[in-house]
Amino acid sequence: MRSELEVADIFRRHGQAYRLAHDGHLGRVERRVMSAIELCRTAALGGHLQACEDCSHSRAAYNSCRNRHCPKCQNATREQWLADRQADLLPVPYFHVVFTVPAEAAEIAFHNKTIVYAILFDAVAATLKTIAADPRHLGGEIGFLAILHTWGQALTHHPHIHCLVPGGALVDGERWLACRPRFFLPIHVLSRLFRRLFLERLEAAHLAGKLRFSATLAGLDDADAFATMVRQLRRRNWVVFAKPPFGSPEHVLAYLGRYTHRVAIANSRLVSADDTAVSFRWRNYRRGNVPRVMSLVPAEFIRRFLIHCLPDGFHRIRHYGYLANGCRRARLATIRRLLPPPKATVDEPTALAVTEKRPLFDPTVCPCCGGALRIVSALPRLSHAKVQPRPDTS
């Protein structure tokens, strides 16, 4: 069932006031995201008229904005992406490993998204590949998928990377070495190496003059001040954690669907919105994961949503090791030859079957009689000024 309240409604109601109040601080990417979400599935983007073959029902179906930050435009893209990944699954345990950075490093990342998010990916990849290649651990090449999230449940800036890793390594390209049952790699070793690699790359970026600082971070332009901050970060414990392996590759993909193609907040989490507050559901993971409702003034809600806009062209889903795009097909074929035949399972649901349990909206089915809806005419785009702030009925 679709949520009656949408992020788009909040943007349409309060977006113009937010633009005027923050005109000097609102970037091109954020302005484009706001406009795309406001116009998504409205007459401004054009569309088509559908009519039922069996009854008199008809409706206007407007085009989607297809912006990757829009809560309404991710489902179809996610389902297709998951279907494409089905062929990459291996019949081995999969581990979910998460890398996070301290608040001080997250604040630097907020002011330097393109540089520091790339450093985060690079440090995570180097950490996993280095430790896995060590003969004391796996001693081979691993493959993994890395996904960047920048938000916490309260929409605050909290950059972290989720990694999904098959439990084993390809040794010398001719032998598969499985990891120990329910254990992938030592977390404390991963944490220390990740901290060192991230800070080394951050220092190199600062030395090369690639980092920019403002407001409370303005003093970090000074080399001594930056070095002091880095020393403090070296003394901190950096959080890396791994969850137990999944029951089957199919469950891996179903689980993965919860992390790919997500935005900072789904429409389903919204509770209410008016001129004074926007309320949404959230969970406080530090206090027992208890569900709560948070209320923010509309301008603060919009601000928190927009801080998670990614730079143009930045890839938030990346593949590494033997799952890298350039070698994935050949490496997976080799690994499958080396693995023992998978054990037969009884009625094991596929990942697509798991996702199909959710009631999906079908735009080709008449909501009145269940008949087939056909396109009978095109609807031209209307100017922004003529658009009513109401989404289509599809």
C-alpha positions as CSV (number, residue, x, y, z in Angstrom):
1,M,0.0,0.0,0.0
2,R,1.3,3.4,-0.9
3,S,1.9,6.0,1.8
4,E,-0.5,8.8,1.6
5,L,2.1,11.3,2.7
6,E,5.3,11.7,0.6
7,V,8.6,13.5,0.8
8,A,7.4,15.2,-2.4
9,D,4.4,16.7,-0.5
10,I,6.7,18.3,2.0
11,F,9.0,19.7,-0.7
12,R,6.0,21.1,-2.7
13,R,4.6,22.7,0.4
14,H,7.8,24.1,2.0
15,G,10.5,23.9,-0.8
16,Q,10.1,27.4,-2.2
17,A,10.4,29.0,1.3
18,Y,13.5,26.8,2.0
19,R,15.1,28.0,-1.3
20,L,14.5,31.6,-0.5
21,A,15.8,31.2,3.1
22,H,19.0,29.3,2.0
23,D,19.6,30.8,-1.4
24,G,23.2,31.5,-0.9
25,H,24.0,28.1,0.5
26,L,22.0,25.7,-1.7
27,G,24.0,24.0,-4.3
28,R,23.1,23.0,-7.9
29,V,22.8,19.3,-7.0
30,E,20.4,20.0,-4.1
31,R,18.3,22.4,-6.2
32,R,18.0,19.8,-8.9
33,V,17.0,17.0,-6.4
34,M,14.3,19.3,-4.9
35,S,12.9,20.1,-8.3
36,A,12.9,16.5,-9.5
37,I,11.1,15.2,-6.4
38,E,8.5,18.0,-6.5
39,L,7.7,17.4,-10.2
40,C,7.9,13.6,-10.1
41,R,4.7,12.0,-11.5
42,T,3.1,15.3,-12.1
43,A,1.9,16.9,-15.4
44,A,5.1,18.9,-15.6
45,L,6.9,15.8,-16.8
46,G,4.2,14.6,-19.2
47,G,2.8,11.1,-19.4
48,H,-0.1,9.2,-20.9
49,L,-3.8,8.5,-20.4
50,Q,-4.8,4.9,-19.6
51,A,-8.2,3.3,-20.2
52,C,-9.5,-0.1,-19.1
53,E,-10.6,-2.5,-21.8
54,D,-13.4,-3.9,-19.6
55,C,-14.9,-1.0,-17.8
56,S,-15.1,2.8,-18.1
57,H,-12.2,3.5,-15.7
58,S,-9.4,5.8,-17.0
59,R,-6.6,7.6,-15.3
60,A,-3.6,9.9,-16.0
61,A,-0.2,8.3,-15.5
62,Y,2.6,10.9,-15.3
63,N,6.3,10.2,-15.9
64,S,8.8,9.6,-13.1
65,C,11.7,12.0,-12.5
66,R,14.1,8.9,-12.2
67,N,16.3,10.8,-9.8
68,R,18.3,8.5,-7.6
69,H,17.4,10.5,-4.5
70,C,13.6,10.3,-5.1
71,P,11.8,7.9,-2.8
72,K,9.3,7.0,-5.5
73,C,11.7,6.1,-8.3
74,Q,13.8,3.3,-6.8
75,N,11.6,0.2,-6.7
76,A,11.8,-0.7,-10.4
77,T,15.5,0.0,-10.6
78,R,16.2,-2.0,-7.5
79,E,14.2,-5.0,-8.7
80,Q,16.0,-5.0,-12.1
81,W,19.4,-4.7,-10.4
82,L,18.6,-7.6,-8.1
83,A,17.5,-9.7,-11.0
84,D,20.9,-8.9,-12.7
85,R,22.8,-9.9,-9.6
86,Q,21.1,-13.3,-9.3
87,A,23.6,-14.8,-11.7
88,D,26.5,-13.6,-9.5
89,L,25.4,-15.6,-6.4
90,L,27.7,-18.4,-5.2
91,P,26.6,-21.4,-3.1
92,V,28.7,-20.3,-0.1
93,P,28.0,-18.4,3.2
94,Y,27.9,-14.6,2.8
95,F,29.0,-12.1,5.4
96,H,27.7,-8.5,6.0
97,V,30.6,-6.3,7.1
98,V,30.0,-2.6,8.0
99,F,32.7,0.1,8.2
100,T,32.0,3.4,10.0
101,V,34.1,6.5,10.7
102,P,34.2,8.7,13.8
103,A,32.1,11.9,13.9
104,E,35.2,14.1,13.3
105,A,36.0,12.3,10.0
106,A,32.3,12.3,9.0
107,E,32.3,16.1,9.4
108,I,35.3,16.5,7.1
109,A,33.5,14.1,4.6
110,F,30.4,16.4,4.7
111,H,32.5,19.3,3.5
112,N,34.4,17.2,0.9
113,K,32.0,14.6,-0.3
114,T,33.6,13.6,-3.6
115,I,37.1,13.3,-2.2
116,V,36.4,11.7,1.2
117,Y,33.7,9.3,0.1
118,A,36.1,8.0,-2.5
119,I,38.8,7.7,0.2
120,L,36.3,5.8,2.3
121,F,35.6,3.3,-0.5
122,D,39.3,3.0,-1.2
123,A,40.3,2.4,2.4
124,V,37.5,-0.2,2.9
125,A,38.5,-2.1,-0.3
126,A,42.2,-2.1,0.6
127,T,41.5,-3.2,4.1
128,L,39.4,-6.2,3.1
129,K,41.7,-7.3,0.3
130,T,44.9,-6.9,2.3
131,I,43.7,-8.9,5.4
132,A,42.1,-11.6,3.2
133,A,45.3,-12.0,1.2
134,D,47.4,-12.5,4.3
135,P,48.3,-16.3,4.6
136,R,47.5,-16.1,8.3
137,H,43.8,-15.5,7.4
138,L,42.6,-16.6,4.0
139,G,45.6,-16.1,1.8
140,G,43.8,-15.4,-1.5
141,E,41.6,-13.0,-3.5
142,I,38.1,-12.2,-2.2
143,G,35.3,-10.5,-4.0
144,F,32.7,-8.2,-2.5
145,L,30.0,-5.6,-3.1
146,A,30.3,-2.2,-1.2
147,I,27.4,0.2,-0.8
148,L,27.7,3.7,0.6
149,H,25.0,5.0,3.0
150,T,25.4,8.5,4.5
151,W,22.4,8.6,6.9
152,G,21.3,7.4,10.3
153,Q,17.8,6.7,11.3
154,A,17.4,10.4,12.4
155,L,18.6,11.6,9.0
156,T,21.8,12.9,10.5
157,H,25.1,12.6,8.5
158,H,26.6,9.2,9.3
159,P,28.7,7.9,6.3
160,H,29.4,4.2,6.4
161,I,29.9,1.4,3.9
162,H,28.0,-1.9,3.9
163,C,30.0,-4.8,2.3
164,L,28.5,-8.1,1.3
165,V,31.3,-10.7,1.0
166,P,31.2,-14.4,0.0
167,G,32.9,-16.5,2.7
168,G,36.0,-17.7,0.9
169,A,38.9,-16.8,-1.3
170,L,40.3,-17.7,-4.7
171,V,43.9,-18.9,-4.2
172,D,46.3,-18.5,-7.1
173,G,43.4,-18.6,-9.5
174,E,43.1,-22.4,-9.1
175,R,41.9,-23.3,-5.6
176,W,38.9,-22.2,-3.5
177,L,39.6,-21.8,0.2
178,A,36.5,-21.5,2.3
179,C,36.6,-19.4,5.5
180,R,36.0,-20.9,8.9
181,P,32.3,-21.6,9.8
182,R,30.5,-18.4,10.9
183,F,33.8,-16.5,10.9
184,F,35.1,-14.3,8.1
185,L,38.1,-12.1,9.2
186,P,39.1,-10.7,12.7
187,I,37.3,-7.5,13.3
188,H,39.9,-5.9,15.5
189,V,42.5,-6.4,12.7
190,L,40.2,-4.9,10.1
191,S,39.4,-1.9,12.3
192,R,43.1,-1.0,12.9
193,L,44.1,-1.3,9.3
194,F,41.0,0.5,8.1
195,R,41.8,3.4,10.5
196,R,45.4,3.6,9.3
197,L,44.6,3.4,5.6
198,F,41.8,6.0,5.8
199,L,43.9,8.5,7.7
200,E,46.9,8.0,5.4
201,R,44.8,8.8,2.4
202,L,43.1,11.7,4.2
203,E,46.5,13.2,5.1
204,A,47.7,12.8,1.5
205,A,44.6,14.7,0.2
206,H,45.2,17.5,2.7
207,L,48.9,17.7,1.7
208,A,47.8,17.9,-2.0
209,G,45.4,20.8,-1.2
210,K,42.3,18.8,-2.2
211,L,40.4,19.3,1.0
212,R,38.3,22.4,1.7
213,F,37.2,23.6,5.2
214,S,34.7,26.2,6.4
215,A,32.7,27.2,9.4
216,T,33.8,25.2,12.5
217,L,36.4,23.3,10.5
218,A,38.1,26.4,9.0
219,G,41.1,26.0,11.3
220,L,42.0,22.7,9.7
221,D,43.5,24.5,6.7
222,D,46.5,24.8,9.0
223,A,48.9,21.8,8.7
224,D,49.6,21.7,12.5
225,A,45.9,21.8,13.4
226,F,45.1,19.1,10.9
227,A,47.9,16.9,12.2
228,T,46.6,17.3,15.7
229,M,43.2,16.2,14.7
230,V,44.6,13.2,12.9
231,R,46.6,12.2,16.0
232,Q,43.4,12.3,18.0
233,L,41.6,10.1,15.4
234,R,44.4,7.6,15.6
235,R,43.7,7.1,19.3
236,R,40.0,6.4,18.7
237,N,38.5,3.0,18.2
238,W,37.0,2.8,14.7
239,V,33.8,0.7,14.5
240,V,33.8,-2.3,12.1
241,F,31.3,-5.1,12.7
242,A,30.3,-8.2,10.9
243,K,27.0,-10.0,11.1
244,P,26.6,-13.8,11.1
245,P,26.5,-15.5,7.6
246,F,23.2,-15.8,5.8
247,G,21.3,-19.1,5.4
248,S,21.5,-19.2,1.6
249,P,22.6,-17.0,-1.4
250,E,18.9,-16.3,-2.1
251,H,18.5,-14.8,1.3
252,V,21.6,-12.8,0.7
253,L,20.0,-11.1,-2.4
254,A,16.7,-10.5,-0.6
255,Y,18.6,-8.9,2.3
256,L,20.7,-6.9,-0.2
257,G,17.5,-5.4,-1.6
258,R,17.1,-3.5,1.7
259,Y,20.4,-1.7,1.2
260,T,20.7,-0.9,-2.6
261,H,18.9,2.0,-4.3
262,R,17.8,3.4,-0.9
263,V,17.4,7.1,-0.1
264,A,17.7,8.8,3.2
265,I,14.1,8.2,4.2
266,A,11.3,6.2,2.6
267,N,7.8,7.6,2.3
268,S,6.5,4.8,4.4
269,R,8.3,6.2,7.5
270,L,6.5,9.5,7.3
271,V,3.7,10.0,9.9
272,S,2.4,13.5,9.5
273,A,3.3,17.0,8.1
274,D,1.9,20.4,8.5
275,D,3.1,24.0,8.6
276,T,4.9,23.6,11.9
277,A,6.4,20.0,11.9
278,V,7.2,16.9,10.0
279,S,7.0,13.7,12.0
280,F,8.5,10.3,11.0
281,R,9.3,7.0,12.5
282,W,12.8,6.1,13.5
283,R,14.7,3.6,15.7
284,N,17.3,4.5,18.3
285,Y,19.9,1.7,17.8
286,R,21.8,2.9,20.9
287,R,18.8,2.3,23.2
288,G,17.4,-1.1,22.4
289,N,16.3,-0.4,18.8
290,V,12.9,0.9,20.2
291,P,10.7,2.5,17.5
292,R,10.0,6.2,18.1
293,V,8.5,9.2,16.3
294,M,10.7,12.3,15.7
295,S,9.3,15.7,14.8
296,L,11.3,18.4,13.0
297,V,10.3,21.8,11.7
298,P,9.9,21.5,7.9
299,A,13.1,23.5,7.1
300,E,15.2,21.2,9.3
301,F,13.6,18.1,7.7
302,I,14.4,19.4,4.2
303,R,18.0,20.3,5.3
304,R,18.6,16.8,6.7
305,F,17.2,15.2,3.6
306,L,19.4,17.3,1.3
307,I,22.7,16.6,3.1
308,H,22.6,13.1,1.7
309,C,22.5,14.2,-1.9
310,L,25.6,12.6,-3.6
311,P,27.8,14.5,-6.1
312,D,27.1,14.1,-9.8
313,G,28.4,10.9,-11.2
314,F,29.4,9.4,-7.9
315,H,28.9,5.7,-7.7
316,R,27.5,4.5,-4.4
317,I,27.5,0.8,-5.3
318,R,30.9,-0.7,-6.3
319,H,32.3,-4.2,-6.9
320,Y,35.8,-5.4,-5.9
321,G,38.1,-8.3,-6.2
322,Y,36.8,-11.2,-8.3
323,L,33.4,-9.5,-8.4
324,A,34.9,-6.4,-10.2
325,N,33.2,-5.7,-13.5
326,G,36.3,-6.4,-15.6
327,C,36.8,-10.0,-14.4
328,R,33.6,-11.1,-12.7
329,R,32.3,-13.5,-15.3
330,A,35.5,-15.4,-15.8
331,R,36.4,-15.5,-12.1
332,L,32.9,-16.7,-11.1
333,A,33.0,-19.5,-13.7
334,T,36.4,-20.6,-12.2
335,I,35.1,-20.6,-8.7
336,R,32.0,-22.6,-9.6
337,R,34.1,-25.3,-11.2
338,L,36.2,-25.5,-8.0
339,L,33.2,-25.6,-5.6
340,P,31.6,-28.9,-4.7
341,P,28.1,-29.5,-6.0
342,P,25.6,-27.6,-3.9
343,K,23.4,-29.6,-1.6
344,A,19.8,-30.0,-2.8
345,T,17.3,-28.0,-0.9
346,V,13.5,-28.5,-0.6
347,D,11.4,-25.7,-1.9
348,E,14.1,-23.1,-1.3
349,P,12.6,-19.7,-2.2
350,T,14.5,-17.5,-4.6
351,A,15.3,-13.9,-3.8
352,L,12.8,-12.7,-6.4
353,A,10.1,-14.9,-4.8
354,V,10.9,-13.3,-1.5
355,T,10.5,-9.8,-2.9
356,E,7.3,-10.8,-4.8
357,K,5.6,-11.5,-1.4
358,R,5.3,-7.8,-1.1
359,P,2.1,-6.3,-2.7
360,L,3.6,-4.6,-5.8
361,F,1.7,-2.0,-7.7
362,D,0.9,-3.1,-11.3
363,P,0.3,-0.1,-13.5
364,T,-1.3,-2.3,-16.2
365,V,-4.1,-3.7,-14.1
366,C,-7.4,-1.8,-13.6
367,P,-8.0,-1.1,-9.9
368,C,-11.8,-1.3,-10.4
369,C,-12.3,-4.5,-12.2
370,G,-8.9,-6.1,-12.6
371,G,-9.0,-5.7,-16.4
372,A,-6.1,-4.6,-18.6
373,L,-5.2,-0.9,-18.8
374,R,-4.1,0.4,-22.2
375,I,-2.4,3.6,-23.2
376,V,-4.9,5.6,-25.3
377,S,-3.1,9.0,-25.6
378,A,0.0,10.9,-24.6
379,L,-0.1,13.8,-22.2
380,P,2.3,16.7,-23.0
381,R,4.5,18.3,-20.5
382,L,3.1,21.4,-18.8
383,S,5.1,24.3,-17.5
384,H,6.1,24.3,-13.8
385,A,3.8,27.3,-13.2
386,K,0.7,25.4,-14.4
387,V,1.3,22.2,-12.4
388,Q,-1.0,21.5,-9.5
389,P,0.9,20.1,-6.5
390,R,-0.9,16.7,-6.8
391,P,0.7,13.5,-8.0
392,D,-0.9,11.2,-10.6
393,T,-3.3,8.4,-9.7
394,S,-1.2,5.5,-11.0
